[in-house]
Amino acid sequence: MNKDIMLLYDKFIKIKKMGFVRSMRSGPTGIGYTFETLLGKNEDKLISPDFGSVEIKTMTILSRRKLHLFNATPDGDLALPIKRILYLLGYPDRQNPTFKVFNMDVNAKRYTWIGYYKKIKLYVNKHDKKIELFAWRSNGQMIDVQTSWSYSLLEERLKQKLKYLAIVEAEKKVINGIYYYHYKRISFYELKNFKKFIKLIKKGKIKITFKISTIRDGERIGEIHDHGTDFSILFKDIPKLYKRIY
Protein backbone atom coordinates (compact mmCIF):
# COMPACT_ATOMS: atom_id res chain seq x y z
CA MET A 1 0.00 0.00 0.00
CA ASN A 2 1.06 3.62 -0.62
CA LYS A 3 3.40 4.64 2.24
CA ASP A 4 1.92 8.16 2.35
CA ILE A 5 -1.51 6.66 2.99
CA MET A 6 -0.18 4.60 5.88
CA LEU A 7 1.59 7.60 7.40
CA LEU A 8 -1.45 9.85 6.98
CA TYR A 9 -3.68 7.20 8.59
CA ASP A 10 -1.39 6.99 11.63
CA LYS A 11 -1.41 10.78 12.02
CA PHE A 12 -5.19 10.87 11.59
CA ILE A 13 -5.68 8.38 14.46
CA LYS A 14 -3.69 10.68 16.77
CA ILE A 15 -5.74 13.71 15.71
CA LYS A 16 -8.99 11.78 16.15
CA LYS A 17 -8.04 10.96 19.75
CA MET A 18 -7.75 14.70 20.48
CA GLY A 19 -11.55 15.04 20.31
CA PHE A 20 -12.97 18.46 19.55
CA VAL A 21 -10.31 20.97 18.49
CA ARG A 22 -10.88 24.71 18.27
CA SER A 23 -10.83 25.97 14.68
CA MET A 24 -7.65 27.82 13.90
CA ARG A 25 -9.35 30.01 11.31
CA SER A 26 -12.80 31.58 11.04
CA GLY A 27 -15.04 30.80 8.09
CA PRO A 28 -15.64 27.67 6.00
CA THR A 29 -11.95 27.03 5.27
CA GLY A 30 -11.26 26.51 8.99
CA ILE A 31 -12.04 22.80 8.88
CA GLY A 32 -9.32 22.05 6.32
CA TYR A 33 -6.80 24.59 7.61
CA THR A 34 -7.08 23.27 11.17
CA PHE A 35 -6.63 19.63 10.12
CA GLU A 36 -3.58 20.38 7.96
CA THR A 37 -2.07 22.49 10.74
CA LEU A 38 -2.49 19.56 13.15
CA LEU A 39 -0.67 17.43 10.59
CA GLY A 40 2.22 19.88 10.80
CA LYS A 41 1.68 21.12 7.26
CA ASN A 42 2.05 24.74 6.19
CA GLU A 43 -0.67 26.22 4.02
CA ASP A 44 0.11 26.50 0.33
CA LYS A 45 -1.65 26.89 -3.01
CA LEU A 46 0.48 24.48 -4.99
CA ILE A 47 -0.90 22.13 -7.62
CA SER A 48 0.86 19.21 -5.92
CA PRO A 49 -1.04 17.02 -3.39
CA ASP A 50 -1.41 18.03 0.26
CA PHE A 51 0.40 15.11 1.91
CA GLY A 52 3.09 13.43 -0.16
CA SER A 53 1.14 11.80 -3.01
CA VAL A 54 -2.25 12.15 -1.26
CA GLU A 55 -4.71 14.99 -1.72
CA ILE A 56 -6.80 15.69 1.40
CA LYS A 57 -10.42 16.84 1.31
CA THR A 58 -12.14 17.77 4.57
CA MET A 59 -15.86 18.10 5.20
CA THR A 60 -18.37 17.92 8.01
CA ILE A 61 -20.25 14.64 8.37
CA LEU A 62 -23.56 16.35 7.52
CA SER A 63 -22.27 18.09 4.37
CA ARG A 64 -21.60 15.06 2.16
CA ARG A 65 -22.93 16.60 -1.01
CA LYS A 66 -20.30 17.95 -3.40
CA LEU A 67 -16.58 17.31 -3.68
CA HIS A 68 -14.32 19.96 -5.19
CA LEU A 69 -11.72 18.28 -7.41
CA PHE A 70 -9.52 21.06 -8.82
CA ASN A 71 -9.46 24.47 -10.50
CA ALA A 72 -8.50 24.81 -14.16
CA THR A 73 -8.68 28.06 -16.11
CA PRO A 74 -9.67 27.47 -19.76
CA ASP A 75 -6.67 27.20 -22.07
CA GLY A 76 -8.46 27.52 -25.42
CA ASP A 77 -7.03 29.90 -28.03
CA LEU A 78 -7.28 33.13 -26.04
CA ALA A 79 -4.84 34.87 -23.73
CA LEU A 80 -7.65 36.12 -21.49
CA PRO A 81 -10.57 33.64 -21.67
CA ILE A 82 -12.04 34.72 -18.30
CA LYS A 83 -12.28 38.34 -19.47
CA ARG A 84 -14.05 37.25 -22.65
CA ILE A 85 -16.51 35.05 -20.73
CA LEU A 86 -17.42 37.92 -18.40
CA TYR A 87 -17.85 40.31 -21.35
CA LEU A 88 -20.07 37.96 -23.37
CA LEU A 89 -21.98 36.06 -20.68
CA GLY A 90 -21.77 38.18 -17.53
CA TYR A 91 -24.82 39.78 -15.91
CA PRO A 92 -25.20 42.83 -13.59
CA ASP A 93 -23.88 42.55 -10.04
CA ARG A 94 -26.79 42.82 -7.57
CA GLN A 95 -24.82 45.13 -5.27
CA ASN A 96 -23.59 47.36 -8.08
CA PRO A 97 -25.31 46.80 -11.46
CA THR A 98 -22.66 48.86 -13.27
CA PHE A 99 -20.31 45.88 -12.84
CA LYS A 100 -20.68 42.38 -14.26
CA VAL A 101 -20.42 39.00 -12.55
CA PHE A 102 -20.63 35.42 -13.79
CA ASN A 103 -21.38 32.79 -11.15
CA MET A 104 -22.70 29.72 -12.92
CA ASP A 105 -22.67 25.92 -12.94
CA VAL A 106 -22.44 24.25 -16.34
CA ASN A 107 -22.46 20.60 -17.44
CA ALA A 108 -22.64 18.55 -20.63
CA LYS A 109 -26.01 16.91 -19.92
CA ARG A 110 -28.40 19.86 -19.95
CA TYR A 111 -28.53 23.58 -20.65
CA THR A 112 -27.93 26.19 -17.97
CA TRP A 113 -29.90 29.37 -18.56
CA ILE A 114 -28.44 32.81 -17.86
CA GLY A 115 -31.62 34.72 -17.15
CA TYR A 116 -34.10 34.36 -20.02
CA TYR A 117 -31.83 35.35 -22.88
CA LYS A 118 -28.78 33.09 -22.93
CA LYS A 119 -27.97 29.45 -22.27
CA ILE A 120 -24.72 27.49 -21.94
CA LYS A 121 -23.62 23.88 -22.10
CA LEU A 122 -20.42 21.81 -22.16
CA TYR A 123 -19.49 19.67 -25.14
CA VAL A 124 -17.00 16.79 -25.07
CA ASN A 125 -15.04 17.08 -28.31
CA LYS A 126 -13.38 13.67 -28.64
CA HIS A 127 -11.93 14.46 -32.07
CA ASP A 128 -9.97 17.52 -30.90
CA LYS A 129 -9.55 16.15 -27.37
CA LYS A 130 -10.99 19.06 -25.46
CA ILE A 131 -14.00 20.13 -23.40
CA GLU A 132 -15.72 23.11 -25.00
CA LEU A 133 -18.11 25.70 -23.60
CA PHE A 134 -20.95 26.56 -25.98
CA ALA A 135 -23.39 29.45 -25.55
CA TRP A 136 -26.52 30.58 -27.38
CA ARG A 137 -28.96 33.44 -27.30
CA SER A 138 -32.62 32.61 -26.76
CA ASN A 139 -33.26 32.95 -30.53
CA GLY A 140 -30.78 30.12 -31.20
CA GLN A 141 -27.91 32.35 -32.34
CA MET A 142 -24.57 30.96 -31.15
CA ILE A 143 -22.30 33.16 -29.05
CA ASP A 144 -18.66 32.70 -29.99
CA VAL A 145 -17.09 32.34 -26.52
CA GLN A 146 -14.06 30.39 -27.83
CA THR A 147 -13.54 28.68 -24.47
CA SER A 148 -12.17 25.16 -23.92
CA TRP A 149 -10.06 22.91 -21.72
CA SER A 150 -7.67 20.50 -23.44
CA TYR A 151 -7.56 16.86 -22.39
CA SER A 152 -3.86 17.27 -21.70
CA LEU A 153 -4.47 20.13 -19.25
CA LEU A 154 -7.19 18.24 -17.37
CA GLU A 155 -5.31 14.93 -17.30
CA GLU A 156 -2.18 16.60 -15.96
CA ARG A 157 -4.15 18.45 -13.27
CA LEU A 158 -6.07 15.33 -12.24
CA LYS A 159 -3.14 12.89 -12.13
CA GLN A 160 -0.69 15.36 -10.62
CA LYS A 161 -2.94 16.33 -7.69
CA LEU A 162 -5.66 13.72 -7.34
CA LYS A 163 -4.28 10.25 -8.08
CA TYR A 164 -4.71 9.40 -4.40
CA LEU A 165 -7.46 10.99 -2.35
CA ALA A 166 -8.21 11.09 1.37
CA ILE A 167 -11.62 12.29 2.54
CA VAL A 168 -11.66 13.39 6.17
CA GLU A 169 -15.04 13.85 7.86
CA ALA A 170 -15.52 15.82 11.05
CA GLU A 171 -18.26 16.58 13.52
CA LYS A 172 -18.77 20.29 14.14
CA LYS A 173 -20.04 22.24 17.13
CA VAL A 174 -20.25 25.96 17.88
CA ILE A 175 -19.63 27.44 21.33
CA ASN A 176 -20.03 31.21 21.78
CA GLY A 177 -19.63 31.68 18.05
CA ILE A 178 -16.40 29.66 17.91
CA TYR A 179 -16.18 26.53 15.75
CA TYR A 180 -14.78 23.24 17.03
CA TYR A 181 -14.09 20.12 14.96
CA HIS A 182 -13.74 16.47 15.90
CA TYR A 183 -12.09 14.62 13.00
CA LYS A 184 -13.81 11.25 13.14
CA ARG A 185 -13.44 9.38 9.84
CA ILE A 186 -10.96 9.09 7.00
CA SER A 187 -11.46 7.24 3.68
CA PHE A 188 -8.84 6.62 1.01
CA TYR A 189 -9.33 6.37 -2.75
CA GLU A 190 -7.28 5.78 -5.90
CA LEU A 191 -8.14 7.31 -9.28
CA LYS A 192 -9.40 4.76 -11.81
CA ASN A 193 -8.32 6.46 -15.05
CA PHE A 194 -8.70 9.64 -17.07
CA LYS A 195 -11.23 8.05 -19.44
CA LYS A 196 -13.64 7.73 -16.51
CA PHE A 197 -13.21 11.44 -15.82
CA ILE A 198 -14.14 12.39 -19.40
CA LYS A 199 -17.05 9.96 -19.38
CA LEU A 200 -18.42 11.52 -16.20
CA ILE A 201 -18.19 15.01 -17.73
CA LYS A 202 -20.17 13.78 -20.74
CA LYS A 203 -22.83 12.29 -18.44
CA GLY A 204 -23.10 15.52 -16.47
CA LYS A 205 -21.74 13.92 -13.29
CA ILE A 206 -18.75 16.28 -13.21
CA LYS A 207 -19.64 19.95 -13.62
CA ILE A 208 -17.74 23.20 -13.93
CA THR A 209 -18.48 26.20 -11.74
CA PHE A 210 -17.46 29.70 -12.79
CA LYS A 211 -16.90 32.29 -10.05
CA ILE A 212 -16.04 35.55 -11.78
CA SER A 213 -16.70 38.99 -10.34
CA THR A 214 -15.59 42.60 -10.71
CA ILE A 215 -13.82 44.47 -7.91
CA ARG A 216 -16.25 47.15 -6.76
CA ASP A 217 -14.01 49.52 -4.80
CA GLY A 218 -10.44 50.41 -3.85
CA GLU A 219 -7.42 50.93 -6.07
CA ARG A 220 -8.34 47.97 -8.28
CA ILE A 221 -11.96 48.97 -8.86
CA GLY A 222 -13.28 47.65 -12.17
CA GLU A 223 -10.70 44.85 -12.43
CA ILE A 224 -11.81 41.24 -12.93
CA HIS A 225 -11.57 38.94 -9.92
CA ASP A 226 -11.46 35.30 -10.97
CA HIS A 227 -12.16 33.13 -7.91
CA GLY A 228 -11.32 29.94 -9.85
CA THR A 229 -12.97 27.67 -12.38
CA ASP A 230 -13.98 24.68 -10.31
CA PHE A 231 -14.42 21.05 -11.42
CA SER A 232 -16.57 19.11 -8.94
CA ILE A 233 -18.46 15.85 -8.49
CA LEU A 234 -21.28 14.83 -6.16
CA PHE A 235 -20.16 12.84 -3.14
CA LYS A 236 -22.36 9.89 -4.13
CA ASP A 237 -20.62 9.67 -7.51
CA ILE A 238 -17.06 9.40 -6.15
CA PRO A 239 -17.00 5.57 -6.66
CA LYS A 240 -17.53 6.17 -10.38
CA LEU A 241 -14.21 8.01 -10.58
CA TYR A 242 -12.27 6.39 -7.72
CA LYS A 243 -11.84 2.95 -6.22
CA ARG A 244 -11.86 2.71 -2.45
CA ILE A 245 -8.65 1.65 -0.66
CA TYR A 246 -9.33 -0.37 2.50
Secondary structure, DSSP 8 states (H G I E B T S, - for coil): --HHHHHHHHHHHHHHTT-SEE-SSSSTTHHHHHHHHHTT------SS-SBTTEEEEEEEGGG-SEEEEEE----SS-S-HHHHHHHHH-EE-SS-TTSEEEEEEE-SSS-EEETTTEEEEEEEETTTTEEEEEEEETTS-EEEEEEEEEHHHHHHHHHHHHSEEEEEEEEEEEETTEEEEEEEEEEEEEE--HHHHHHHHHTTSEEEEEEEEE--SSTTTT-EEE---EEEEEGGGHHHHEEEE-
